[in-house]
Structure formats: structure tokens, C-alpha cells
Amino acid sequence: MDCGIAREALSAAMDGEAVPGVAMTDVDRHVQGCHACAGWQDRAARINRLTALSPAGAERDLADEVLRRAILPPTGLSPDQIAALGKTAQDTSEAVSPAEVTAEPAGRARFSLPYLLVRVGLVAAAVAQAVVAVVELLGRDDPMMMAGHMDHETSAFNFALGVVLAVVAVDPRRARAQLPLLGSVVAVLVLVSTFDLGAHAVGWSRLVTHIPLAVGLILVALLGTTKGPGTTGTAEARTTWRFPMRTAKRLGVLGTIVVGGLLAVTGSAAAHVTAQPNTATQGSYTKIAFRVPDEEDKASTTKLEVTFPADHPVASVATKDVPGWTVQVDKAKPAKPLKSDDGEVAEVVSKITWTGGKITPDTFAEFEVSLGPLPTDTDSLVFKAVQTYDNGDVVRWIDTGAEAEHPAPTVKLTPKATTAAVTPTAATSTADNSSLPLVFGIVGIVIGLVAGALAVLALRRGRTAE
């Protein structure tokens, strides 16, 4: 006997019915030889018994709904007029779906305050994103050049993202459909921003322009991962919107991980005043550039003072003209006698000061000097530098040591006899310095992957909850 026929006969027998043409003895024989059907019979019998013993639930009283929608005929009408009104009421009741009967009446939709705040916040994010795009679009000076056209493409894309946020704010039904687009854009921005911060190629003043998009993604996720108004069906459109606390908590954890990772990377990637190159040969003549980045968001560097080591003086020092800057060279008598090819040196450079120019936020400048012959009795030269901003802030790059918070620019000196041997080491050091952005980029990728995994998990749980 087929299992399907046997189970149909068993189900009918539990209901007190019989299946024509099927003998229960054959069914019992089949069940005894079929383990699957025997298990099915036990489960069905248990469900049937629990159904029979369970108390009936309270039913909703629809009398008030029916009376509210009923069309009562006015008094004083003829029998024909009353019949016509009854026919109209019947047609109206057939047009109303059962879902509409159980729903709240139109005009009584209940929306919580958090829901309204989310949509208002999304409108604000959309406006801010559009303003960023317009400012970028109007701030270009070379629209006919390739770089200018690429900038215009970026501005157009940013404006389109603002439109997307505005559309979702007006129609929350579109929120979930926009999550892949917004999520992928923000994920890529996190990765490239982390890499650029590590490479000192961008500052916080530029990264601030990404805040509207990041906030917009969070608000769209709040609307898109919770069943709320504006989905499908008239009844669902009138339901109460509840703030998705579970989704909000996940997004809060996600945001904490991303922002914390960015701050950790940025803190370790802070730019310093350095000497480039940072290696030279003892007894040789060389050129050194003091590289000065501006690390403040709203202040410009207007002064740089570099003090030369008095315990290891350099006989000859010459500066290179820097457009817009005025240089002042202070000299002093060396602490110990110093000789050069022209005889004994009476004075050596003790400090060089550059003033009059300006290094704006997110930029850097280089101040070059030519000096030599370099000392042969030390393996390093430490140049203490003082950086002054136009807002009065002063940063002293005078510390020494591997963990120094404000390290002084330092040039490592190698002996002449081992110049060839140490050349690969110098190259390795340069490679190590240039690999720092790669390290920061890898850290950013890990953060982005973790963030993406949490976002996918939040979306999947949001669908499961619905």
C-alpha cells in the first residue's frame, strides 16, 4: 500500500470517517511494516488529542466594526427604496476585504515619535548630502579638463545619493531596496578613507563630508529592516510603526566598531615633522628637506623653527628659497673647534626660522637645506623643530626615543667604509616606511569585512523577525 493512501486513511479514521475502497486492516498491516507511517500516526494522534483538549481562544467581537460600516436606511422610505439601499450596502461590503475590516479605520494610523524622527532625520541627511554635492560641483575651476570632469562625475553621484535618501524619506517602502547601494558605497568609503588616513592623503575636514551618507545609511537600515507602514496591503499600511530597537543596537555596535577602528588607525598614523631623507653618510655633503604637515582642521602653519645640534655642528649650511616664506639664519660659535677645507670655522648655523608663509589644513610643505660635511663622531643628527599655527597653537617636535609623542626630525648617519653594505638597509627602511599605508589599509579592510558581516547578519535577522 502507498504511504500517501495509508496516511489519508489514518487521518480520516481520526475524524470518524472512512476512505472508500480502503480497508483499515490493510492500513494497519502497512503501518506495522512502515516505520515512517508509524511515526506519522503517533504524531498525528498526539496533535489530534492536544487539539481536542486545548481550550478555545477568545474571539474578537466584530459587532462594533459591522455596525460602524453598516448603512442604515432612514425612516419614512418606501419598501422599494429600502431594498435598493440594501443592495448598495451588500455591494459595498463585498468590496471590502477581511483585512480592511480588522484594520483600524482610515485616518487613525498611529505612528510613534521615533518613526517620525527617523524620517525627519533622513530628510536632513538628504539635504546635507545634496549640499555637499552642489558645493563640490560649483567649487571646480577646470571643468574642461579630465580631472575636472571626473570631479563633476563624483559630484553628480553624491547628488544622486542625496536624492535616494530623500525618496526613502518620502516612501519608506523603498528603504530595503536601497540598502545594497548605500551599504556598498559606505563600505568602500570606510576602506579607502582608512587607507588614505594611513597615507596622510586626507584629513578630517574632508571626511566630515561623508557623515550625511553614513547617517543616512543607518536611518535607511532602521526603516528597511523592520516591518512598518508603507509595505504591502491596506491593513499593513495602517499598522503602528514600532522603533526597531534590536536593529538599532546592531547598528550601534557596527558604528562603534567602524569609528573605533578609524580612530585607532588615525591615532597611529598622525603625521609628524620629519627630515627627508632620514639617512646619510658620515663626512659627506647632502640635502635634507624638513617636511611639515598641517595637522589642524581650522588653523594654518605660519612659522617653523629648526635648531641644529650644538654638540655635533655642521660647518656649511645653505637654505633653498621657498616661495612666500622668509628665512632667518642664526649663527653661533661652535662648542669645540671645527675645521673645514677653508680653515677653522668661526661660526656655525644654530637655528633656521621660516616665517611669512602659510601651510593650510590637509597640506604640507618642505623646507630644504644643503649641509656638510656631516659629523663623523656620531651615528645620528637630531634637529629639534617648533611648529606655530595662526591660532596660537605651538607644537614642539623635540622628543627622542621610539615611543616619543612629538619626535624630533632625525637623520641616521652611516660610516663611509660601510656605505655599500648599508645601502640595502637604507632601502629596506624606506620600504618599511612606505609600507605603513598598506598596513593601515589591511586594518581598514578587516574592519570593513567585520562591519559587512554584522550588516548582513542584521538584515537576515530583520527578515526572520518579519
C-alpha positions as CSV (number, residue, x, y, z in Angstrom):
1,M,0.0,0.0,0.0
2,D,1.2,3.5,-0.8
3,C,2.2,5.7,2.2
4,G,0.1,8.6,1.0
5,I,-3.1,6.4,0.8
6,A,-2.3,4.9,4.2
7,R,-1.9,8.3,5.9
8,E,-5.1,9.7,4.2
9,A,-7.0,6.7,5.6
10,L,-5.5,7.2,9.1
11,S,-6.4,10.9,9.1
12,A,-10.0,10.0,8.0
13,A,-10.2,7.4,10.8
14,M,-9.2,10.0,13.4
15,D,-12.1,12.2,12.1
16,G,-14.5,9.3,12.3
17,E,-14.7,9.0,8.5
18,A,-13.7,6.2,6.1
19,V,-11.9,6.2,2.8
20,P,-13.9,4.3,0.1
21,G,-12.1,1.2,-1.2
22,V,-9.5,1.1,1.6
23,A,-9.7,-1.5,4.3
24,M,-8.3,-0.5,7.7
25,T,-6.8,-3.9,8.2
26,D,-4.6,-3.3,5.2
27,V,-3.7,0.1,6.6
28,D,-2.8,-1.4,10.0
29,R,-0.7,-4.0,8.2
30,H,1.2,-1.3,6.3
31,V,1.7,0.8,9.4
32,Q,3.3,-2.1,11.2
33,G,5.8,-2.6,8.4
34,C,6.5,1.1,7.7
35,H,8.4,3.0,10.4
36,A,7.8,6.4,8.8
37,C,4.0,5.9,8.7
38,A,4.0,4.6,12.3
39,G,5.8,7.7,13.5
40,W,3.4,9.9,11.5
41,Q,0.4,8.2,13.1
42,D,1.8,8.8,16.6
43,R,2.4,12.5,15.9
44,A,-1.0,12.9,14.3
45,A,-2.7,11.2,17.2
46,R,-0.9,13.5,19.7
47,I,-1.8,16.6,17.7
48,N,-5.4,15.5,17.5
49,R,-5.5,14.8,21.2
50,L,-4.0,18.2,22.1
51,T,-6.4,20.0,19.8
52,A,-9.3,18.4,21.4
53,L,-8.2,19.1,24.9
54,S,-6.9,22.7,24.4
55,P,-9.3,25.5,25.4
56,A,-10.7,27.7,22.7
57,G,-9.2,31.1,22.4
58,A,-11.2,34.3,22.8
59,E,-12.7,35.5,19.5
60,R,-12.8,39.1,18.5
61,D,-16.2,40.8,18.7
62,L,-16.8,42.4,15.3
63,A,-20.2,43.8,16.2
64,D,-18.9,47.4,16.6
65,E,-17.0,47.2,13.3
66,V,-20.0,45.9,11.5
67,L,-22.4,48.5,12.9
68,R,-19.9,51.3,12.1
69,R,-19.8,50.2,8.5
70,A,-23.4,49.3,8.2
71,I,-25.7,51.6,6.1
72,L,-28.9,52.0,8.0
73,P,-31.9,53.2,5.9
74,P,-33.6,56.4,7.1
75,T,-37.1,56.3,8.3
76,G,-40.0,57.2,6.0
77,L,-38.7,55.3,2.9
78,S,-40.8,53.1,0.8
79,P,-40.1,49.3,0.6
80,D,-38.5,49.7,-2.9
81,Q,-36.1,52.4,-1.6
82,I,-35.1,50.3,1.4
83,A,-34.4,47.3,-0.9
84,A,-32.2,49.5,-3.2
85,L,-30.2,50.7,-0.2
86,G,-29.7,47.1,1.0
87,K,-28.4,46.1,-2.4
88,T,-25.9,49.0,-2.3
89,A,-24.7,48.0,1.2
90,Q,-24.2,44.4,0.0
91,D,-22.1,45.6,-2.9
92,T,-20.0,47.8,-0.6
93,S,-19.4,45.0,2.0
94,E,-18.2,42.6,-0.8
95,A,-15.7,45.2,-2.0
96,V,-14.2,45.5,1.5
97,S,-11.6,42.8,2.2
98,P,-11.5,41.0,5.5
99,A,-8.1,42.6,6.3
100,E,-9.7,46.0,6.0
101,V,-12.5,45.0,8.4
102,T,-9.9,44.0,11.0
103,A,-7.8,47.1,10.4
104,E,-8.1,50.4,12.1
105,P,-10.2,53.0,10.2
106,A,-8.5,55.2,7.7
107,G,-7.2,58.4,9.2
108,R,-6.5,56.8,12.6
109,A,-3.0,55.5,11.7
110,R,-0.7,55.5,14.6
111,F,3.0,56.4,14.1
112,S,5.4,56.6,17.0
113,L,7.6,59.6,17.6
114,P,10.8,57.7,16.8
115,Y,9.4,56.8,13.4
116,L,8.7,60.5,12.6
117,L,12.2,61.4,13.9
118,V,13.8,58.8,11.7
119,R,12.1,60.2,8.6
120,V,12.9,63.8,9.5
121,G,16.5,62.9,10.1
122,L,16.6,61.2,6.8
123,V,15.3,64.3,5.1
124,A,18.1,66.3,6.9
125,A,20.7,63.8,5.7
126,A,19.4,64.0,2.2
127,V,19.6,67.8,2.2
128,A,23.2,67.8,3.6
129,Q,24.3,65.2,1.0
130,A,22.9,67.3,-1.8
131,V,24.6,70.5,-0.4
132,V,27.9,68.6,-0.3
133,A,27.4,67.7,-4.0
134,V,26.5,71.2,-5.0
135,V,29.4,72.8,-3.2
136,E,31.8,70.3,-4.9
137,L,30.2,71.0,-8.3
138,L,30.5,74.8,-8.0
139,G,33.9,74.7,-6.5
140,R,35.8,73.4,-9.5
141,D,38.0,75.7,-11.7
142,D,38.8,73.4,-14.5
143,P,35.6,71.9,-15.9
144,M,37.1,71.3,-19.4
145,M,39.9,69.2,-18.1
146,M,39.7,65.5,-17.5
147,A,40.3,65.8,-13.7
148,G,37.5,68.5,-13.6
149,H,35.1,66.2,-15.4
150,M,35.9,63.3,-13.0
151,D,35.2,65.7,-10.1
152,H,31.9,66.6,-11.7
153,E,31.0,62.9,-12.0
154,T,31.7,62.4,-8.3
155,S,29.6,65.4,-7.5
156,A,26.7,64.0,-9.6
157,F,27.0,60.7,-7.8
158,N,26.9,62.4,-4.4
159,F,23.8,64.4,-5.5
160,A,22.1,61.2,-6.7
161,L,22.8,59.6,-3.3
162,G,21.0,62.6,-1.7
163,V,18.0,62.0,-4.0
164,V,18.0,58.4,-2.9
165,L,17.8,59.4,0.8
166,A,15.0,61.8,0.0
167,V,13.0,59.3,-1.9
168,V,13.3,56.8,1.0
169,A,12.2,59.5,3.5
170,V,9.1,60.2,1.4
171,D,8.3,56.5,0.7
172,P,9.8,54.1,3.3
173,R,8.7,51.1,1.2
174,R,11.8,51.7,-0.9
175,A,14.2,51.5,2.1
176,R,15.2,47.9,1.9
177,A,15.8,48.1,-1.9
178,Q,18.3,50.9,-1.4
179,L,20.3,49.1,1.4
180,P,22.7,47.3,-1.1
181,L,23.6,50.5,-2.9
182,L,24.1,52.7,0.2
183,G,25.8,49.9,2.2
184,S,28.3,49.2,-0.6
185,V,29.2,52.9,-1.0
186,V,29.7,53.4,2.7
187,A,31.8,50.2,3.0
188,V,34.1,51.3,0.2
189,L,34.4,54.8,1.7
190,V,35.4,53.2,5.0
191,L,38.1,51.2,3.3
192,V,39.6,54.0,1.2
193,S,39.3,56.6,4.0
194,T,41.2,54.3,6.3
195,F,43.9,53.8,3.6
196,D,44.1,57.5,2.8
197,L,44.4,58.4,6.5
198,G,47.3,56.0,6.9
199,A,48.9,57.5,3.8
200,H,48.3,61.1,5.1
201,A,46.4,61.8,1.9
202,V,43.3,63.1,3.5
203,G,42.2,65.0,6.7
204,W,39.2,65.0,8.9
205,S,37.9,68.2,7.2
206,R,37.3,66.1,4.1
207,L,36.0,63.0,5.9
208,V,33.3,65.1,7.6
209,T,31.6,65.4,4.3
210,H,30.8,61.7,4.4
211,I,28.8,62.0,7.6
212,P,25.5,62.7,6.0
213,L,25.7,59.5,3.9
214,A,26.8,57.4,6.9
215,V,23.9,58.7,9.0
216,G,21.5,58.2,6.0
217,L,22.6,54.5,5.8
218,I,21.8,54.0,9.4
219,L,18.4,55.6,9.1
220,V,17.5,53.7,6.0
221,A,18.5,50.5,7.7
222,L,16.2,51.3,10.6
223,L,13.3,51.8,8.1
224,G,14.2,48.8,5.9
225,T,14.8,46.1,8.4
226,T,11.6,46.4,10.4
227,K,8.1,45.7,9.1
228,G,6.3,49.0,9.2
229,P,3.9,51.3,7.4
230,G,4.0,51.6,3.6
231,T,4.7,47.9,2.9
232,T,2.1,45.9,1.0
233,G,-1.6,45.8,1.8
234,T,-4.1,48.3,3.1
235,A,-4.2,46.8,6.6
236,E,-0.4,46.9,7.0
237,A,-0.3,50.5,5.8
238,R,-2.3,51.4,8.9
239,T,-0.4,49.4,11.5
240,T,1.6,51.1,14.3
241,W,5.3,51.6,13.5
242,R,7.5,50.4,16.3
243,F,11.0,51.6,16.7
244,P,13.4,48.7,15.8
245,M,15.4,48.6,19.0
246,R,17.1,45.3,18.0
247,T,18.2,46.7,14.7
248,A,19.3,49.9,16.3
249,K,21.5,48.1,18.8
250,R,23.2,46.1,16.0
251,L,23.8,49.3,14.0
252,G,25.2,50.9,17.1
253,V,27.7,48.1,17.6
254,L,28.6,48.3,13.9
255,G,29.1,52.0,14.1
256,T,31.2,51.7,17.2
257,I,33.5,49.1,15.6
258,V,34.0,51.2,12.4
259,V,34.5,54.5,14.2
260,G,36.7,52.9,16.8
261,G,38.9,51.3,14.1
262,L,39.2,54.5,12.2
263,L,40.2,56.4,15.4
264,A,42.8,53.8,16.3
265,V,44.3,53.8,12.8
266,T,44.2,57.6,12.6
267,G,45.8,58.0,16.0
268,S,48.7,55.7,15.0
269,A,49.0,57.4,11.6
270,A,49.3,61.0,12.8
271,A,51.8,63.0,10.6
272,H,55.0,64.4,12.1
273,V,57.6,66.9,11.1
274,T,60.3,64.8,9.6
275,A,63.7,65.0,7.8
276,Q,63.7,63.6,4.3
277,P,65.8,61.5,3.6
278,N,66.3,60.2,7.1
279,T,69.7,58.6,6.3
280,A,73.1,60.0,5.1
281,T,76.8,59.1,5.1
282,Q,79.3,60.5,7.7
283,G,81.6,63.1,6.3
284,S,79.5,63.7,3.1
285,Y,77.6,66.7,1.8
286,T,73.8,66.1,1.5
287,K,70.5,67.8,1.0
288,I,67.7,67.5,3.7
289,A,64.1,68.6,3.4
290,F,62.2,69.3,6.6
291,R,58.7,68.1,5.7
292,V,56.0,69.9,7.7
293,P,52.3,68.8,7.5
294,D,49.5,70.9,8.9
295,E,47.6,68.7,11.4
296,E,44.8,71.1,12.5
297,D,41.4,71.3,10.8
298,K,40.9,75.1,11.0
299,A,44.4,76.5,11.5
300,S,47.3,77.1,9.2
301,T,51.1,76.8,10.0
302,T,52.8,80.1,9.8
303,K,56.2,79.5,11.4
304,L,58.8,76.8,11.6
305,E,62.0,76.9,13.7
306,V,64.7,74.2,13.3
307,T,67.5,74.1,15.8
308,F,70.8,72.4,14.7
309,P,72.6,70.1,17.2
310,A,75.2,72.1,19.1
311,D,77.2,69.1,20.1
312,H,77.8,68.0,16.5
313,P,78.0,71.2,14.5
314,V,78.0,71.3,10.7
315,A,80.5,73.7,9.0
316,S,78.5,74.6,5.9
317,V,74.7,75.1,5.7
318,A,72.7,76.7,2.9
319,T,69.0,77.2,2.5
320,K,66.8,77.0,-0.5
321,D,64.3,79.7,-1.3
322,V,60.7,78.7,-0.6
323,P,58.1,80.9,-2.4
324,G,56.1,83.0,0.1
325,W,58.4,82.4,3.0
326,T,61.2,84.4,4.6
327,V,64.2,82.6,6.1
328,Q,66.3,83.8,9.0
329,V,69.6,82.0,9.8
330,D,71.0,82.4,13.3
331,K,74.7,81.5,13.9
332,A,76.8,80.8,17.0
333,K,80.4,80.0,17.9
334,P,80.9,76.2,17.9
335,A,81.3,74.5,21.2
336,K,84.5,72.9,20.1
337,P,86.9,73.9,17.3
338,L,85.7,73.0,13.9
339,K,87.8,72.9,10.7
340,S,86.9,72.8,7.1
341,D,88.7,72.8,3.7
342,D,89.0,76.6,4.1
343,G,90.4,76.5,7.6
344,E,89.0,76.9,11.0
345,V,85.2,77.8,11.2
346,A,84.4,80.7,13.5
347,E,80.6,80.4,13.3
348,V,78.1,77.6,12.5
349,V,74.3,77.6,12.0
350,S,72.5,77.2,15.3
351,K,68.9,77.8,14.1
352,I,66.9,78.5,11.0
353,T,63.4,80.1,11.1
354,W,60.9,80.3,8.3
355,T,58.1,82.8,8.5
356,G,55.6,84.8,6.4
357,G,54.1,81.8,4.5
358,K,51.2,79.6,5.2
359,I,50.6,75.8,5.2
360,T,46.8,75.3,5.1
361,P,45.0,72.3,6.6
362,D,45.4,68.9,4.9
363,T,48.6,70.1,3.1
364,F,52.3,70.0,3.7
365,A,55.4,71.9,2.7
366,E,59.1,71.1,2.5
367,F,62.0,73.4,3.6
368,E,65.3,72.3,2.0
369,V,68.8,72.8,3.3
370,S,72.2,71.7,1.9
371,L,74.8,70.9,4.6
372,G,78.1,69.3,5.1
373,P,80.5,67.8,5.8
374,L,78.4,65.7,8.2
375,P,80.0,64.7,11.5
376,T,82.0,61.5,11.7
377,D,81.8,61.1,15.5
378,T,78.0,60.3,15.8
379,D,75.5,58.0,14.2
380,S,72.6,60.5,14.1
381,L,71.8,64.1,14.0
382,V,68.7,65.4,15.9
383,F,67.1,68.6,14.6
384,K,64.6,70.0,17.2
385,A,61.7,71.7,15.4
386,V,58.9,74.1,16.7
387,Q,55.7,74.5,14.6
388,T,53.5,77.5,15.1
389,Y,49.9,77.9,13.9
390,D,48.0,81.1,13.2
391,N,45.5,80.4,16.1
392,G,48.4,80.5,18.6
393,D,49.0,76.7,19.0
394,V,52.6,75.7,19.2
395,V,53.8,72.1,18.7
396,R,57.3,71.2,19.8
397,W,58.9,68.3,17.9
398,I,61.7,67.9,20.3
399,D,61.3,64.4,21.8
400,T,63.6,61.5,21.2
401,G,63.0,57.7,21.6
402,A,60.9,55.1,19.8
403,E,57.7,55.9,21.7
404,A,58.1,59.7,21.6
405,E,54.8,61.6,21.2
406,H,56.4,64.5,19.4
407,P,59.5,63.0,17.8
408,A,62.3,65.4,16.6
409,P,63.4,65.1,13.0
410,T,66.4,62.8,12.9
411,V,68.9,61.8,10.3
412,K,70.8,58.5,10.7
413,L,74.5,58.6,9.8
414,T,76.4,55.6,8.4
415,P,80.2,55.3,8.2
416,K,81.8,55.7,4.8
417,A,83.6,52.3,4.9
418,T,80.2,50.5,5.1
419,T,78.3,52.7,2.7
420,A,77.9,49.9,0.1
421,A,76.9,47.4,2.8
422,V,74.3,49.6,4.4
423,T,72.7,50.8,1.2
424,P,70.3,47.8,1.1
425,T,69.4,48.5,4.8
426,A,68.5,52.1,4.0
427,A,66.3,50.9,1.1
428,T,64.7,48.5,3.5
429,S,64.0,51.3,6.0
430,T,62.4,53.3,3.2
431,A,60.3,50.4,2.1
432,D,59.2,49.8,5.7
433,N,58.1,53.5,6.0
434,S,56.2,53.3,2.6
435,S,54.5,50.1,3.7
436,L,52.7,51.8,6.6
437,P,49.8,52.9,4.4
438,L,49.5,49.3,3.3
439,V,49.3,48.1,6.9
440,F,46.6,50.7,7.6
441,G,44.8,49.6,4.5
442,I,44.8,46.0,5.6
443,V,43.5,47.0,9.0
444,G,40.7,49.0,7.3
445,I,39.8,46.0,5.1
446,V,39.5,43.8,8.2
447,I,37.3,46.5,9.9
448,G,35.2,46.7,6.7
449,L,34.7,42.9,6.5
450,V,33.6,42.8,10.1
451,A,31.2,45.6,9.5
452,G,29.8,44.0,6.4
453,A,29.3,40.7,8.2
454,L,27.4,42.4,11.0
455,A,25.3,44.3,8.5
456,V,24.3,41.1,6.6
457,L,23.5,39.5,9.9
458,A,21.3,42.4,10.9
459,L,19.4,42.2,7.6
460,R,18.9,38.4,7.8
461,R,17.6,38.6,11.4
462,G,15.4,41.5,10.3
463,R,13.8,39.4,7.6
464,T,13.4,36.4,10.0
465,A,11.7,38.7,12.5
466,E,9.1,39.6,9.9
